[in-house]
Amino acid sequence: MIISQERIAELLLLESPGWCRAGLTAPDERLRERAADELATLVYSHLDAPDPPCRDARQMMLPLQLCPVVQANEGSTALAAFSHRDGE
C-alpha cells in the first residue's frame, strides 16, 4: 500500500495522541524526541496496513449498542455489542 500525503496528514493531525502534537513544541528536548518518535511509529505502522473498506452510500449504518451479558459459568458480567435489529 502506498500511503498518500493526505493520509499522513490525517494520521498526524487527527489520529495521533494529543501529547505527541503538543510535545513537538515542548521546551524539553527529550520530550520533543519522544513525541517525534511516537508520530513516526504511528505513520510507519500504517504503511503495511490494509486499505480501509470503502463505504457505500447505499448501505445503511446500523448503530451498535452495548448490553450487559451475564456468563453462567463464572457469574461475571461482560458487555456485548449488537445492532438495533438484533435486539428486536
C-alpha positions as CSV (number, residue, x, y, z in Angstrom):
1,M,0.0,0.0,0.0
2,I,1.3,3.5,-0.9
3,I,0.4,6.0,1.8
4,S,-0.5,9.4,0.5
5,Q,0.4,12.8,1.8
6,E,-3.3,13.3,2.7
7,R,-3.3,10.1,4.8
8,I,-0.1,11.1,6.6
9,A,-1.6,14.5,7.4
10,E,-4.7,12.8,8.7
11,L,-2.7,10.4,10.9
12,L,-0.6,13.2,12.3
13,L,-3.4,15.7,12.9
14,L,-6.4,13.6,13.7
15,E,-5.4,10.2,14.8
16,S,-2.2,10.9,16.8
17,P,-2.3,11.3,20.6
18,G,-2.6,14.9,21.7
19,W,0.5,14.8,23.8
20,C,2.6,14.0,20.7
21,R,1.3,17.0,18.8
22,A,1.9,19.2,21.9
23,G,5.2,17.5,22.6
24,L,6.7,18.6,19.3
25,T,6.8,22.2,20.6
26,A,7.9,21.4,24.2
27,P,10.9,23.2,25.6
28,D,12.4,19.9,26.7
29,E,14.5,18.2,24.0
30,R,13.8,14.7,25.3
31,L,10.1,15.2,25.2
32,R,10.3,16.5,21.6
33,E,12.3,13.4,20.6
34,R,9.8,11.1,22.2
35,A,6.9,12.9,20.5
36,A,8.6,12.7,17.1
37,D,9.4,9.0,17.6
38,E,5.8,8.3,18.5
39,L,4.5,10.1,15.5
40,A,7.0,8.3,13.2
41,T,5.9,5.0,14.7
42,L,2.3,5.8,14.0
43,V,2.9,6.6,10.4
44,Y,5.2,3.6,10.0
45,S,2.6,1.2,11.5
46,H,0.1,2.3,8.8
47,L,2.5,1.6,5.9
48,D,1.6,-2.1,5.9
49,A,-2.0,-1.7,7.0
50,P,-4.6,-2.7,4.5
51,D,-6.7,-0.1,2.9
52,P,-9.8,0.8,4.9
53,P,-13.0,-0.6,3.5
54,C,-14.8,1.8,1.2
55,R,-18.2,2.9,2.3
56,D,-21.2,2.5,0.1
57,A,-23.7,5.4,0.3
58,R,-26.5,2.9,-0.5
59,Q,-25.8,0.9,2.6
60,M,-27.4,1.9,5.9
61,M,-25.3,2.1,9.0
62,L,-26.7,0.2,12.0
63,P,-25.8,1.7,15.3
64,L,-24.2,-0.7,17.8
65,Q,-25.4,-0.8,21.4
66,L,-23.8,-2.3,24.4
67,C,-25.8,-4.5,26.7
68,P,-24.7,-6.5,29.8
69,V,-24.3,-10.2,29.3
70,V,-24.1,-12.5,32.4
71,Q,-21.9,-15.5,31.9
72,A,-23.5,-18.5,33.6
73,N,-20.2,-20.3,34.4
74,E,-18.4,-17.6,36.1
75,G,-21.2,-15.3,37.2
76,S,-19.3,-12.3,35.8
77,T,-20.8,-9.6,33.6
78,A,-19.4,-8.6,30.2
79,L,-20.5,-6.2,27.6
80,A,-21.7,-7.4,24.2
81,A,-22.3,-5.3,21.1
82,F,-25.4,-5.9,19.0
83,S,-27.1,-4.0,16.3
84,H,-30.5,-2.4,16.9
85,R,-32.2,-5.1,14.7
86,D,-30.6,-7.9,16.8
87,G,-32.4,-6.6,19.9
88,E,-35.9,-6.7,18.3
